[in-house]
Amino acid sequence: MASRASWLPRALAQSPRGKPDICYPSRRLAVFVHGCFWHRCPYCRPSFPKTNAAFWQQKFTRNTARDAKYKHMYREAGSQRLVVWECQLKHGLDSTVTLVRELHRGVPESWQVAA
């Protein structure tokens, strides 16, 4: 995604709240690109591993709990947090880049991206 738009900052910018894949501190905007398998995408619903089910259940539970924690932290800090799913990038890269570009220009205060 970053290679398609030269205005994007360096990937993997450090942030006090998590490690967003793209971060605009002056805009109070963080973009997280979630892998569908690891973060249990609600759109493409990846299959669950058949072996070592207890391990995977704990792993996915910890990942989703951490995601929820960051969502809450960003809301409390008054920042916006956008989650882009891996499947969204595969099926709609141009629209995703357009969304990030528009959010970079400014997020209306009434719009809750951290949903």
Contact map, one row per residue, 1 for C-alpha under 8 A:
1111100000000000000000000000000000000000000000000000000000000000000000000000000000000000100010001000000000000000000
1111110111100000000000000000000000000000000000000000000000000000000000000000000000000000000000000000000000000000000
1111110000000000000000000000000000000000000000000000000000000000000000000000000000000000000000000000000000000000000
1111110000000000000000000000000000000000000000000000000000000000000000000000000000000000000000001000000000000000000
1111111100000000000000000000000000000000000000000000000000000000000000000000000000000000000000001000000000000000000
0111111100000000000000000000000000000000000000000000000000000000000000000000000000000000000000000000000000000000000
0000111110000000000000000000000000000000000000000000000000000000000000000000000000000000000000000000000000000000000
0100111111000000000001000000000000000000000000000000000000000000000000000000000000000000000000000000000000000000000
0100001111100000000001110000000000000000000000000000000000000000000000000000000000000000000000000000000000000000000
0100000111111000000001000000000000000000000000000000000000000000000000000000000000000000000000000000000000000000000
0100000011111000000011100000000000000000000000000000000000000000000000000000000000000000000000000000000000000000000
0000000001111100001111100000000000000000000000000000000000000000000000000000000000000000000000000000000000000000000
0000000001111110001111100000000000000000000000000000000000000000000000000000000000000000000000000000000000000000000
0000000000011111011100100000000000000000000000000000000000000000000000000000000000000000000000000000000000000000000
0000000000001111111100100000000000000000000000000000000000000000000000000000000000000000000000000000000000000000000
0000000000000111111000000000000000000000000000000000000000000000000000000000000000000000000000000000000000000000000
0000000000000011111000000000000000000000000000000000000000000000000001001100000000000000000000000000000000000000000
0000000000000111111100000000000000000000000000000000000000000000000001000000000000000000000000000000000000000000000
0000000000011111111110000000000000000000000000000000000000000000000000000000000000000000000000000000000000000000000
0000000000011110011111100000011110000000000000000000000000000000000000000000000000000000000000000000000000000000000
0000000000111000001111100000011110000000000000000000000000000000000000000000000000000000000000000000000000000000000
0000000111111000000111110000011100000000000000000000000000000000000000000000000000000000000000000000000000000000000
0000000010111110000111111000111000000000000000000000000000000000000000000000000000000000000000000000000000000000000
0000000010000000000001111111110000000000000000000000000000000000000000000000000000000000000000000000000100000000000
0000000000000000000000111111110000000000000000000000000000000000000000000000000000000000000000000000000000000000000
0000000000000000000000011111100000000000000000000000000000000000000000000000000000000000000000000000000000000000000
0000000000000000000000011111100000000000000000000000000000000000000000000000000000000000000000000000000101000000000
0000000000000000000000011111110000000000000000000000000000000000000000000000011100000000000000000000000000000000000
0000000000000000000000111111111000000000000000000000000000000000000000000000001111000000000000000000001100000000000
0000000000000000000111111001111100000000000000000000000000000000000000000000001111000000000000000000000000000000000
0000000000000000000111100000111110000000000000000000000000000000000000000000000011110000000000000000000000000000000
0000000000000000000111000000011111000000000000000000000000000000000000000000000011110000000000000000000000000000000
0000000000000000000110000000001111100000000000000000000000000000000000000000000000111100000000000000000000000000000
0000000000000000000000000000000111110110000000000000000000000000000000000000000000111100000000000000000000000000000
0000000000000000000000000000000011111111100000000000000000000000000000000000000000001100000000000000000000000000000
0000000000000000000000000000000001111111100111000000000000000000000000000000000000001110000000000000000000000000000
0000000000000000000000000000000000111111100001100000000000000000000000000000000000000000000000000000000000000000000
0000000000000000000000000000000001111111000000000000000000010010000000000000000000000000000000000000000000000000000
0000000000000000000000000000000001111111100000000000000000010011000000000000000000000000000000000000000000000000000
0000000000000000000000000000000000111111110011000000000000010001000000000000000000000000000000000000000000000000000
0000000000000000000000000000000000111011111111000000000000000000000000000000000000001000000000000000000000000000000
0000000000000000000000000000000000000001111110000000000000000000000000000000000000000000000000000000000000000000000
0000000000000000000000000000000000000000111110000000000000000000000000000000000000000000000000000000000000000000000
0000000000000000000000000000000000010000111111000000000000000000000000000000000000000010000000000000000000000000000
0000000000000000000000000000000000010001111111100000000000000000000000000000000000000000000000000000000000000000000
0000000000000000000000000000000000011001100111110000000000000000000000000000000000000000000000000000000000000000000
0000000000000000000000000000000000001000000011111000000000000000000000000000000000000000000000000000000000000000000
0000000000000000000000000000000000000000000001111100000000000000000000000000000000000000000000000000000000000000000
0000000000000000000000000000000000000000000000111111100100000000000000000000000000000000000000000000000000000000000
0000000000000000000000000000000000000000000000011111100000000000000000000000000000000000000000000000000000000000000
0000000000000000000000000000000000000000000000001111100000000000000000000000000000000000000000000000000000000000000
0000000000000000000000000000000000000000000000001111111100000000000000000000000000000000000000000000000000000000000
0000000000000000000000000000000000000000000000001111111110000000000000000000000000000000000000000000000000000000000
0000000000000000000000000000000000000000000000000001111111000000000000000000000000000000000000000000000000000000000
0000000000000000000000000000000000000000000000000001111111100000000000000000000000000000000000000000000000000000000
0000000000000000000000000000000000000000000000001001111111110000000000000000000000000000000000000000000000000000000
0000000000000000000000000000000000000000000000000000111111111000000000000000000000000000000000000000000000000000000
0000000000000000000000000000000000000000000000000000011111111100000000000000000000000000000000000000000000000000000
0000000000000000000000000000000000000000000000000000001111111110000000000000000000000000000000000000000000000000000
0000000000000000000000000000000000000111000000000000000111111111000000000000000000000000000000000000000000000000000
0000000000000000000000000000000000000000000000000000000011111111100000000000000000000000000000000000000000000000000
0000000000000000000000000000000000000000000000000000000001111111110000000000000000000000000000000000000000000000000
0000000000000000000000000000000000000110000000000000000000111111111000000000000000000000000000000000000000000000000
0000000000000000000000000000000000000011000000000000000000011111111100000000000000000000000000000000000000000000000
0000000000000000000000000000000000000000000000000000000000001111111110000000000000000000000000000000000000000000000
0000000000000000000000000000000000000000000000000000000000000111111111000000000000000000000000000000000000000000000
0000000000000000000000000000000000000000000000000000000000000011111111100000000000000000000000000000000000000000000
0000000000000000000000000000000000000000000000000000000000000001111111110000000000000000000000000000000000000000000
0000000000000000000000000000000000000000000000000000000000000000111111111000000000000000000000000000000000000000000
0000000000000000110000000000000000000000000000000000000000000000011111111100000000000000000000000000000000000000000
0000000000000000000000000000000000000000000000000000000000000000001111111110000010000000000000000000000000000000011
0000000000000000000000000000000000000000000000000000000000000000000111111111000000000000000000000000000000000000000
0000000000000000100000000000000000000000000000000000000000000000000011111111100000000000000000000000000000000000000
0000000000000000100000000000000000000000000000000000000000000000000001111111111110000000000000000000000000000000010
0000000000000000000000000000000000000000000000000000000000000000000000111111111100000000000000000000000000000000010
0000000000000000000000000000000000000000000000000000000000000000000000011111111000000000000000000000000000000000000
0000000000000000000000000000000000000000000000000000000000000000000000001111111000000000000000000000000000000000000
0000000000000000000000000001000000000000000000000000000000000000000000000111111100000000000000000000000000000000000
0000000000000000000000000001110000000000000000000000000000000000000000000111111110000000000000000000000000000000000
0000000000000000000000000001110000000000000000000000000000000000000000000110011111000000000000000000000000000001110
0000000000000000000000000000111100000000000000000000000000000000000000100100001111100000000000000000000000000000110
0000000000000000000000000000111100000000000000000000000000000000000000000000000111110000000000000000000000000000110
0000000000000000000000000000001111000000000000000000000000000000000000000000000011111000000000000000000000000000010
0000000000000000000000000000001111000000000000000000000000000000000000000000000001111101100000010000000000000000000
0000000000000000000000000000000011110000100000000000000000000000000000000000000000111111100000000000000000000000000
0000000000000000000000000000000011110000000000000000000000000000000000000000000000011111110000000000000000000000000
0000000000000000000000000000000000010000000100000000000000000000000000000000000000001111111000000000000000000000000
0000000000000000000000000000000000000000000000000000000000000000000000000000000000011111111110010000000000000000000
1000000000000000000000000000000000000000000000000000000000000000000000000000000000011111111110010000000000000000000
0000000000000000000000000000000000000000000000000000000000000000000000000000000000000111111110000000000000000000000
0000000000000000000000000000000000000000000000000000000000000000000000000000000000000011111110000000000000000000000
0000000000000000000000000000000000000000000000000000000000000000000000000000000000000001111111110000000000000000000
1000000000000000000000000000000000000000000000000000000000000000000000000000000000000001111111111000000000000000000
0000000000000000000000000000000000000000000000000000000000000000000000000000000000000000000111111100000000000000000
0000000000000000000000000000000000000000000000000000000000000000000000000000000000000000000111111110000000000000000
0000000000000000000000000000000000000000000000000000000000000000000000000000000000010001100111111111000000000000000
1001100000000000000000000000000000000000000000000000000000000000000000000000000000000000000011111111100000000000000
0000000000000000000000000000000000000000000000000000000000000000000000000000000000000000000001111111110000000000000
0000000000000000000000000000000000000000000000000000000000000000000000000000000000000000000000111111111000000000000
0000000000000000000000000000000000000000000000000000000000000000000000000000000000000000000000011111111100000000000
0000000000000000000000000000000000000000000000000000000000000000000000000000000000000000000000001111111110000000000
0000000000000000000000000000000000000000000000000000000000000000000000000000000000000000000000000111111111100000000
0000000000000000000000000000100000000000000000000000000000000000000000000000000000000000000000000011111111100000000
0000000000000000000000010010100000000000000000000000000000000000000000000000000000000000000000000001111111100000000
0000000000000000000000000000000000000000000000000000000000000000000000000000000000000000000000000000111111100000000
0000000000000000000000000010000000000000000000000000000000000000000000000000000000000000000000000000011111110000000
0000000000000000000000000000000000000000000000000000000000000000000000000000000000000000000000000000011111111010000
0000000000000000000000000000000000000000000000000000000000000000000000000000000000000000000000000000000001111110000
0000000000000000000000000000000000000000000000000000000000000000000000000000000000000000000000000000000000111111000
0000000000000000000000000000000000000000000000000000000000000000000000000000000000000000000000000000000000011111000
0000000000000000000000000000000000000000000000000000000000000000000000000000000000000000000000000000000000111111100
0000000000000000000000000000000000000000000000000000000000000000000000000000000100000000000000000000000000001111111
0000000000000000000000000000000000000000000000000000000000000000000000000000000111000000000000000000000000000011111
0000000000000000000000000000000000000000000000000000000000000000000000100110000111100000000000000000000000000001111
0000000000000000000000000000000000000000000000000000000000000000000000100000000000000000000000000000000000000001111
